[in-house]
């Protein structure tokens, strides 16, 4: 099992969600985050004052998947999140020691694979 973390542009969230749905990847968390990567610093005017904006708004996806779903999840994040410009984001894959579904008590792969409606 792995935890796939994807950081993408806010305007690409719907595209990423559609790509994950097509890849049959279910069960995820989304949060708004701020960060700085390879983007150039931008300057904006706020109340007549020039301000250097060092952090960019991003959206973080956290998706726990069984091993067969790791590559489809990565592919979906790339396909949905790519613009080809600096600042498209990053994907990190971390090992997961244990997962328990609270509702049923199922654990590990049974707790992260798709569930019938």
C-alpha positions, 0 to 999 in steps of 0.5 A: 500500500502507498500514499500518493500525494499530488500537489497541483494547480487549483485550476486543474482540480476538476481535470484531476478529479475526472482523470482519477474517476476514469482510472477507477481511483476512489477515496481521496482527500483534498486540501488547499495549500501554499507553496513555492517551487520553481515558479518565478516570484510574482509582484502584485499591487495590494492597496497601492503597495507593491508586494512580492508574492513568494507562495503560490496557491496549490491543491494537495491530493492525498490518496491511499491505494493498494499497489496495483493502483499506484501507477494509475493514480500517478498517471491520472494526476499527471494527465489531469494536472499537466499544463506544461508550464513551470508550477504544475506540481509534484507527486510523492509516493510514500509507503503505508504501514496500515490502513483501517476502514472505520465503518467496517473494520476492514484493513489494509488492501481491503480498506483502500480498494474501490467499494461497491455502492 
